[in-house]
Amino acid sequence: GGNGVGLVGIGILNPAKTSYLDNQNAFIFDIKFPKLLSFLAERDMNAYVPGIVNLIEGGYTTNKGTVALSAKEKIEKGKAAIKALADYRKAVKDKDTAAAGQYRVTLEENFPYFGYGYIKDPAELIPHVGLTFYSFRVMVILGCFFILLFIITLIWDKKGKIANTRWLQYV
């Protein structure tokens, strides 16, 4: 994470990097577009983009001006929301409107973190970086290929050559 973060256009991930906490470089080789990730994330070339460590440990200032919670804090709030929901249901079943109101307030305060309550270890929140990184690049390459194919098909169609161009029909 950082300010003015670049987007890696081409890169090879370092297989020796096994944890988000080790100090090894994430890439063996990379070519970045300077400040593009910050621009894509926040529409500002110098905007702050949190990294995996920042998302797990929290403490950074979000684009809304609030301080981000750590994964452990989000998990605790999620557990509080799950417990408040169970208590709220029990209070409604017992027709205890005062207690139901209190539990509902607690539930609404912690509801944005509800799903985190089912996470046992903050490391479970880290996606498979290699799969995400490489599949995104494959998606971009295929998207560019299909746009190029569409443009070529339009040009050949305008020239009236599409019916006689076998290679294009196969592609």
Secondary structure, 3 states (H helix, E strand, C coil): CEECCCEEEEEEECCCCCCCCCCCCCEEEEEEECCHHHHHHHCCCCCEECCHHHHHHCCCECCCCCECCCHHHHHHHHHHHHHHHHHHHHHHHCCCHHHHHHHHHHHHHHHHHHHHHHCCCHHHHCCCHHHHHHHHHHHHHHHHHHHHHHHHHHHHHHHCCHHHCHHHHHC
